[in-house]
Amino acid sequence: MIEAKNIHKSFGSLHVLKGVNLNIKENEIVTITGASGAGKTTLLQILGTLDNADEGSVTINGIQTNSLSTNKLSEFRNTMIGFVFQFHHLLPEFTALENTMLPYLIKTGNFKEAKSKAIEILSYLNLSDRLEHKPNALSGGEKQRVAVARALINRPKVIFADEPSGSLDSKNKQELHRLLFNIRADFSTTILIVTHDKELTQIADYSLEMADGQFI
């Protein structure tokens, strides 16, 4: 599902990624660990098409992403990839329902379908009683579940998560971890997670460790 070959990335004189290779099979849940500055987030952003590598290639579901035009890449990202970050990045002026609808509206422009699908996915995440709540009226765990709903609404093949439980208390962390495995089972989603959470690395299919821009 995800293949990266010889990924290099530098910022000025700082060589952050040094020939990284990666293969992740369909429906696997894989974590990437390592100290701050090891290159984890940079790699995740390149795999997720949010940034470009200086050298190397990324292939997702058989499509080499670095060969796509800007418009095709945006379309690919919207339909094939979901993102969950440490901080939810919900739009504060929009409700949980509206935040969840946005990727589908961008994809299709169909408001009625977007609303229906958003209600469905928020109900799946036990948020049916929070549809009209704005982020400032939601708990930390609820905000993160809305962010997960937004990532899921277009039924992506892959979810990239960067420290998704990093800002949550222990109870909400465990709930989010269970949720990720439920999503894998119910949506056949491949999930790659950058994390410092040892509990999450222990329950993933396997964990990779980065140091100094390479996998150990």
Helices and strands as residue ranges (DSSP letters): E 2-11, E 14-24, E 29-33, H 40-47, E 55-60, E 63-64, G 65-67, H 70-80, E 81-85, H 96-108, H 111-124, G 135-137, H 140-152, E 158-162, H 170-187, E 190-194, H 198-203, E 206-211, E 214-215
